[in-house]
Amino acid sequence: MSVDLIENGKRLAAYKAVDEHISPENKVVGIGSGSTVVYVIERILQKPELKDIIYVPTSFQSKLLIRDNGLKLGSIEQHDIIDVTIDGADEVDKDLNAIKGGGACQFQEKLVAEAAKKFVIVADFRKESKRLGTQWTKGIPIEVVPLCYHIVIKRIENELSIKPKSCKLRMAINKAGPVVTDNGNFVIDADFGQLENPASLLKEIKLLTGVYEVGLFCNMASIAYFGEQDGSVHVLKK
């Protein structure tokens, strides 16, 4: 698949979301993580009228994007009510449930999304599906306290109402050892296949001792933008 088509899809979705949901009337805006969010910042920078807004990051990556581009940097500690948060996703279903955490930022992403009056998802055409687990097959990202990652894996494999196809600790690519999140935790990727009821599974996993956050974002987004291969943007909303 053409990289240019994918990147153009990300840009189209990000630009339209910024145009429709960020205005000078906003005081605080949440900025998500991932490759699509780069285009969110790009579009914001093209609009001088948006320079006085305070931007709250969801990761070290988005913090750098905000700071290095001369935008006003805030934090969730300072601003627990956010006008709108725009973030990417690894997959979005027909009900606007999403899998996030491919970049291991799901805890701060969920914190900033929940603080927002409106949560907006931006993605390219590959990320849309009828059921979660169709397009994204790497598993649900589960952030866990390092001390008990092995115990959590065993409980996921044996105690939930549905059994995972696979459940493993995410390992780093360019260093020896596991991926470490911005919060100093590990990430487990648990593949349950296609999900009929992601909200129910989310509740089950969250109840396991040692689980810090789960990359299932259920009943949170109000609208999603998908940049299509033909240059259009498909909008999905409740």
Secondary structure, 3 states (H helix, E strand, C coil): CCHHHHHHHHHHHHHHHHHHHCCCCCCEEEECCCCCHHHHHHHHHCCHHHCCCEEEECCHHHHHHHHHCCCEECCCCCCCCECEEEECCCEECCCCCEECCCCCCHHHHHHHHHCECCEEEEEEHHHECCCCCCCCCCCEEEEECHHHHHHHHHHHHHHCCCCCCEEEECECCCCCCECCCCCCCEEEEEECCCCCCHHHHHHHHHCCCCEEEECEECCCCCEEEEECCCCCEEEEEC
